[in-house]
C-alpha cells in the first residue's frame, strides 16, 4: 500500500515532537498549503483538483437567497457519477479503499460506492485562517498529549507532526460559535427495523468566541447539551457536557438530568467506551461526532497522507424531500443516496496502551486534509479483528462556512446492525447557527429547569 508522507508528517509520534512549527514553516499556510494546512495543489493526475477557496458563502454555492436554518440546496446536484465500486470490481480500486470499506463489500454483496467528481468545497471564515496561522507557531501539546496550550480560534496544528496533533485538529475544527438542532438517531436491527430516537442538541464553542483568550476560557473547549424528546419512554432526560481543553489538568465534566428521578446527577461515565445515549449498544460515548474526548488511552501514530474514496458533499442525506425510510435500509444505508469522492486524507492509527481498557484495541482514522473532519474510522476488537466501520458523511454548511457531517454511521460487521446518527432530512430545519449562548446557559442548575417531567 503506497502512502504519501509529507515532510512534516515524516516524524511519527515521538516525545520530542510537541507542536509549534517555525515561522518559516507557518508561512506556507495560504501559499503552497491551504490556510488550514491541506495541500493546495491538485493530485498528480488531476483527479483531485487544486483547492481554490472552497464554498465560502451561500452565493459561492450558487444560492445567494439561502436562509438559515433551512436545509441546504445541493450545489453539485447536476454531477454525474464517474463509476460505481461493487463487490465484483472492488479489486480495481482497493488501493484507495479503507479496510472498513473493503470489509463492507465482502460482508454485504449488495453494498456499493458511487463515486462522483471531486469538489474541494471545504472552507472556513477568514478569522479562523488568521488564528490558525498564529496557532501554528505557538500551539504545543501538554507533556502527555492529553491537551494543548498556546492556541485559540482555529485548529492548533495545521502542519501536524504526529497523530495526536491531527486528532486535536479534529476536536477543535470550526463549526460555528453556537448552534441548535433537532436530529434523529436510528439503531437499526439486522432485519432493517428501528425505533427512531430524537434529540434536541445544542453547543457553544467559547474557543471560537471573538476576543476570547485562553485564560478566559477557564479550560472549557465546548459546552454541549442533548435532550431526548422521543420516544416517550425516554423523553425528558438531558445530558450536559463541559468538554475541557487540557484534559491532563481536568477531565470532561458531565451531568445528566434524570426525568424519572427529577434529579441532576454527575455523569463521569459519559466517556470512552461506555454506551452512547439510546444507541442500543451500537456506539460508544467517544464515537459521537465520529470521535470525541480524551485521547489518553491510546498511542497515536501518524501513518501519513493518502488518496482515498471517502464520503463527501453529502447534501442528499439532509435533503428535506428524502424520507428517513428512504435512507435507512437493511445492513447499511441506501447507497444510492450516498456520495463518495477521491480526497487526500491523513491516516492515523490509535492503538490501545498496555494496561488500558476499551472495546476497541485499535482505531484507524481517515481525516480530511481540507477541514480536519474525520471521514471514516476502522474499529478493531480486542482480538485485533475488524469489528465496526464508521463514516462521517460530510458537507459544507456554506453560510458559515464549515465542513461538517450531515450523517454519521457506525456499522457493526459482526451482526448486520448499524447506527445512523444526525438524521436531519425529516426535521423542519437543519442547524440554527444564530442562537446566542453564554457559559451560564450550560451549568448543572439549568438542567432542572429544562426537565419536562
C-alpha positions in Angstrom: 0.0 0.0 0.0 1.6 3.3 -1.1 1.4 6.1 1.5 2.5 9.6 0.6 4.1 11.2 3.6 4.7 15.0 3.8 7.9 16.3 5.3 6.1 17.4 8.3 4.5 14.0 8.8 7.7 12.1 8.3 8.3 12.3 12.1 6.0 9.8 13.7 4.7 10.4 17.2 7.7 10.9 19.5 8.2 12.6 22.8 10.4 15.2 21.1 7.6 16.4 18.7 5.1 18.5 20.7 3.8 21.1 18.2 4.8 24.7 17.4 6.4 24.9 13.9 8.9 27.6 12.8 7.7 30.9 11.3 9.2 29.7 8.0 7.0 26.6 8.0 4.0 28.5 9.1 4.5 30.9 6.1 3.5 28.0 3.9 -0.1 28.4 5.1 -2.0 30.2 2.4 0.9 29.6 -0.1 1.5 26.0 -1.1 -0.7 24.9 1.8 -4.3 25.9 2.3 -4.9 28.2 5.3 -5.9 25.1 7.4 -2.9 23.0 6.2 -4.0 21.0 3.3 -2.0 20.7 0.0 -3.3 23.4 -2.3 -2.1 21.7 -5.5 -4.0 19.2 -7.5 -3.0 15.5 -7.4 -0.5 14.3 -10.0 -3.2 13.0 -12.3 -5.6 15.8 -11.7 -8.3 13.6 -10.3 -8.2 15.7 -7.1 -8.4 19.4 -8.2 -6.4 22.2 -6.7 -8.1 23.9 -3.7 -9.2 27.4 -4.8 -11.0 28.6 -1.7 -14.0 26.2 -1.4 -17.5 27.3 -0.8 -17.1 30.5 1.2 -20.7 31.6 1.2 -24.2 30.7 0.0 -23.5 32.8 -3.0 -20.4 30.8 -3.7 -22.6 27.7 -3.6 -24.9 29.3 -6.2 -27.7 30.0 -3.7 -27.5 33.7 -2.7 -31.0 33.7 -1.3 -30.4 30.8 1.1 -31.8 31.4 4.5 -30.6 29.6 7.6 -31.8 27.3 9.2 -33.4 25.9 6.1 -32.0 22.7 4.6 -29.1 23.2 2.2 -29.6 23.0 -1.5 -27.0 20.8 -3.2 -24.5 22.8 -5.3 -23.4 19.6 -7.1 -26.8 18.1 -7.8 -26.1 18.1 -11.6 -22.9 16.0 -11.2 -22.9 12.6 -13.0 -21.3 9.6 -11.3 -17.8 8.7 -12.6 -18.1 5.0 -11.7 -19.6 2.6 -9.2 -17.5 0.3 -7.0 -19.1 -3.1 -6.1 -18.0 -6.3 -4.6 -17.3 -7.6 -8.1 -14.8 -4.8 -9.1 -13.5 -3.6 -5.7 -10.1 -5.1 -6.5 -9.6 -2.5 -9.2 -9.9 0.3 -6.5 -8.5 -1.5 -3.5 -5.5 0.8 -3.1 -7.8 3.7 -2.5 -10.3 2.0 -0.2 -10.3 1.9 3.6 -10.0 -1.5 5.2 -13.5 -0.9 6.6 -15.0 -0.3 3.1 -13.3 -3.5 1.8 -14.9 -5.4 4.7 -18.3 -3.9 3.9 -18.1 -5.1 0.3 -17.1 -8.6 1.5 -19.9 -8.7 4.1 -22.8 -7.3 2.1 -23.0 -8.4 -1.6 -25.3 -5.5 -2.4 -23.0 -2.8 -1.0 -21.7 -0.2 -3.4 -20.0 3.1 -3.5 -21.0 5.6 -6.2 -18.0 7.8 -6.9 -18.5 11.4 -8.2 -16.2 14.2 -9.4 -14.1 15.6 -6.5 -15.0 19.1 -5.2 -12.8 20.6 -2.6 -15.7 22.5 -1.0 -14.2 22.9 2.5 -13.8 26.5 3.7 -13.8 28.5 6.9 -14.0 32.2 7.9 -11.0 34.4 7.4 -10.8 34.9 11.1 -10.2 31.1 11.5 -7.5 31.2 8.9 -5.7 34.0 10.7 -5.9 32.3 14.1 -4.7 29.0 12.6 -1.6 30.7 11.2 -0.9 32.2 14.6 -1.5 28.9 16.4 1.0 27.1 14.1 3.9 28.8 15.8 2.6 28.8 19.4 0.5 25.7 20.0 2.0 22.8 22.0 0.7 19.6 23.3 1.0 19.2 27.1 3.6 16.6 28.1 1.3 13.6 27.9 -0.6 14.8 24.9 -3.9 14.9 26.7 -4.4 18.6 26.0 -2.7 21.6 24.4 -1.8 25.2 25.1 -1.0 28.3 23.1 -3.9 28.2 20.6 -7.4 29.6 20.2 -9.8 30.4 17.4 -8.6 27.8 14.9 -7.1 24.3 14.6 -3.9 24.3 16.7 -1.6 22.2 14.5 -2.2 22.9 10.8 1.2 21.4 10.0 1.0 18.2 12.1 4.0 16.3 13.3 2.2 13.4 15.0 -1.1 11.6 15.2 -2.2 13.3 18.4 -1.9 16.7 16.7 -4.2 15.5 13.9 -6.7 14.3 16.4 -6.8 17.7 18.3 -7.3 19.4 15.0 -10.5 17.3 14.5 -11.7 18.2 18.1 -11.1 21.9 17.6 -12.2 22.3 13.9 -14.6 25.2 13.2 -18.3 24.5 13.5 -19.6 28.0 14.3 -19.8 29.6 17.7 -23.1 28.1 18.8 -25.8 26.1 17.2 -29.0 24.2 17.9 -30.5 21.2 16.0 -33.2 18.6 16.3 -31.9 15.2 15.0 -32.9 11.6 14.6 -30.9 8.5 15.7 -31.9 5.1 14.3 -30.4 2.0 15.9 -31.0 -0.5 13.1 -31.8 -4.1 13.7 -30.3 -6.8 11.4 -33.7 -7.1 9.7 -33.9 -3.4 8.9 -36.3 -2.3 11.6 -35.8 0.6 14.0 -37.3 2.8 16.6 -36.4 6.4 16.0 -34.8 8.4 18.8 -35.0 12.1 18.6 -32.7 14.6 20.3 -32.7 18.3 20.8 -29.0 19.3 20.8 -27.0 22.5 21.1 -23.5 23.6 21.6 -21.5 26.7 22.5 -17.8 26.9 21.5 -16.0 29.5 23.6 -12.8 28.6 21.8 -14.3 30.5 18.8 -15.8 33.4 20.6 -14.4 36.7 19.2 -11.9 38.3 21.6 -11.7 35.2 23.8 -8.4 34.4 25.4 -7.1 31.1 26.6 -7.2 32.2 30.2 -10.8 33.5 30.0 -12.0 30.1 28.6 -11.3 28.5 32.0 -10.2 25.4 30.3 -13.5 24.7 28.6 -13.3 23.9 24.9 -17.0 23.4 24.2 -20.4 23.2 26.1 -22.9 20.7 24.8 -26.5 19.6 25.8 -28.5 16.7 24.4 -32.2 16.4 25.4 -34.1 13.2 24.5 -37.5 14.2 23.1 -38.7 10.9 21.7 -39.7 8.1 22.2 -42.0 8.9 25.1 -40.4 6.3 27.4 -37.0 8.2 27.2 -38.2 11.7 26.8 -37.0 14.3 29.3 -33.5 13.1 30.1 -30.9 15.8 29.4 -27.2 15.4 29.1 -24.8 18.3 29.8 -21.1 18.2 28.9 -18.4 20.7 29.6 -15.5 19.5 27.5 -12.1 20.6 28.8 -9.3 21.8 26.7 -6.4 20.5 28.8 -7.7 17.1 29.9 -4.5 16.4 31.8 -5.4 19.3 34.1 -9.1 18.3 34.4 -11.2 15.6 32.8 -14.5 16.2 31.0 -17.3 17.4 33.3 -20.7 15.8 32.6 -24.2 15.7 34.3 -27.5 14.0 33.5 -30.9 15.2 34.4 -32.9 12.0 35.0 -36.5 12.8 34.3 -37.8 9.8 36.3 -35.9 10.8 39.4 -36.2 14.5 38.7 -32.6 14.9 39.8 -29.4 16.2 38.3 -26.6 13.6 38.7 -22.9 13.8 37.9 -22.1 11.5 35.0 -18.4 10.6 34.9 -19.3 7.5 32.9 -20.1 9.7 29.8 -16.7 9.0 28.2 -14.6 6.4 26.4 -16.3 3.1 25.7 -19.4 3.4 27.8 -22.6 3.0 25.7 -23.8 6.1 23.8 -27.2 7.6 24.6 -30.1 5.4 23.5 -27.9 3.8 20.8 -28.7 0.2 21.7 -25.0 -0.5 22.3 -24.2 0.3 18.7 -21.8 3.1 19.6 -19.6 4.2 22.5 -19.7 7.6 24.1 -16.4 8.5 22.3 -17.9 7.7 18.9 -20.3 10.7 18.9 -19.1 13.3 16.3 -17.3 10.3 14.8 -14.7 10.5 17.6 -14.5 12.8 20.6 -13.0 13.1 24.1 -9.7 12.3 25.7 -7.0 10.6 23.7 -5.2 9.3 26.8 -6.0 5.5 26.4 -4.3 5.2 23.0 -0.9 5.5 21.4 -1.1 7.7 18.3 0.8 7.2 15.1 0.7 9.4 12.1 0.9 7.0 9.2 0.9 9.6 6.5 -1.4 11.0 3.8 -3.2 9.0 1.2 -5.7 9.5 -1.7 -8.9 7.6 -0.8 -12.5 7.3 -1.7 -14.4 8.9 1.2 -18.0 10.3 1.8 -18.1 13.9 0.8 -20.5 16.7 -0.2 -23.4 14.6 1.2 -26.2 17.1 0.6 -28.7 14.5 -0.4 -28.7 12.9 3.0 -30.2 16.1 4.5 -32.5 16.9 1.6 -36.0 17.5 3.0 -37.5 15.7 0.1 -35.8 12.5 1.3 -37.6 10.5 4.0 -35.8 8.5 6.7 -37.3 5.3 5.3 -35.6 6.0 2.0 -32.2 6.4 3.8 -32.4 3.6 6.3 -32.1 0.2 4.6 -31.2 -3.2 5.9 -27.5 -3.6 6.9 -26.4 -0.2 5.6 -28.0 3.0 4.3 -29.4 3.4 0.8 -26.1 3.8 -1.0 -27.9 5.4 -4.0 -28.2 8.5 -1.7 -24.5 8.5 -0.6 -21.8 10.3 -2.5 -18.1 9.4 -2.5 -15.2 11.4 -3.9 -11.4 11.0 -4.1 -9.7 13.2 -1.5 -6.4 13.3 0.3 -6.7 12.2 4.0 -4.4 11.9 6.9 -4.2 8.3 8.1 -3.8 8.0 11.9 -3.5 4.7 13.9 -4.6 4.8 17.5 -3.6 1.6 19.4 -4.7 0.8 22.9 -1.9 1.4 25.5 -0.8 -1.6 27.7 -2.9 -1.7 30.8 -5.7 0.4 29.3 -9.2 -0.8 28.7 -11.5 -0.2 25.7 -13.7 -2.4 23.5 -11.6 -1.1 20.5 -8.0 -2.2 20.6 -7.1 -0.2 17.5 -8.8 2.6 15.5 -7.6 3.8 12.1 -8.8 7.3 11.4 -9.1 8.9 7.9 -9.1 12.7 8.4 -9.9 15.2 5.6 -6.8 17.4 4.8 -9.0 20.4 4.0 -11.1 20.6 7.1 -9.8 18.2 9.8 -13.1 16.4 9.8 -12.8 12.6 10.4 -14.5 11.0 7.4 -14.0 7.3 8.4 -12.8 5.1 11.2 -11.9 1.4 11.2 -12.5 0.0 14.7 -10.9 -3.3 15.8 -12.0 -5.5 18.6 -9.8 -6.9 21.4 -8.7 -9.8 19.2 -7.5 -7.4 16.6 -10.4 -8.2 14.2 -12.2 -5.5 12.3 -15.4 -5.0 14.3 -17.1 -1.8 13.3 -16.8 0.7 10.5 -17.6 4.4 10.9 -18.4 7.0 8.2 -18.8 10.8 8.6 -20.8 11.9 5.5 -19.7 15.5 5.3 -20.9 18.6 3.5 -20.1 22.3 3.6 -22.6 24.4 5.7 -21.7 27.2 3.4 -23.5 30.0 5.2 -20.8 29.8 7.9 -18.8 28.3 6.1 -17.8 24.9 7.8 -17.4 21.4 6.6 -19.2 19.1 9.0 -21.3 15.9 8.9 -24.8 15.6 7.6 -25.0 12.0 8.8 -22.8 9.7 10.9 -22.8 5.9 10.7 -21.4 3.2 12.9 -21.8 -0.3 11.1 -21.3 -3.5 13.1 -19.8 -6.2 10.9 -20.5 -8.9 13.5 -24.3 -8.8 13.5 -25.5 -6.8 10.4 -26.7 -3.9 12.6 -25.8 -0.2 12.3 -26.5 3.1 13.9 -27.5 6.2 11.9 -26.9 9.4 13.9 -27.6 13.1 13.0 -30.6 12.3 10.7 -31.9 15.7 9.6 -34.0 15.4 6.4 -37.4 15.0 8.1 -36.8 17.7 10.6 -38.3 21.2 10.0 -34.8 22.8 10.0 -31.2 22.0 10.0 -28.6 23.7 12.3 -29.6 27.1 13.6 -26.3 28.9 13.9 -28.0 32.2 15.0 -28.6 31.2 18.7 -26.9 33.3 21.3 -25.4 31.5 24.3 -23.0 32.1 27.2 -21.4 29.7 29.7 -24.2 30.5 32.1 -26.6 28.5 29.9 -24.6 25.3 30.4 -24.4 24.9 34.1 -25.9 22.0 36.1 -28.6 24.1 37.7 -30.0 24.9 34.3 -30.8 21.2 33.7 -33.5 21.1 36.3 -35.3 24.0 34.7 -35.1 22.2 31.3 -36.6 18.9 32.5 -40.1 18.3 31.2 -41.4 15.8 33.8 
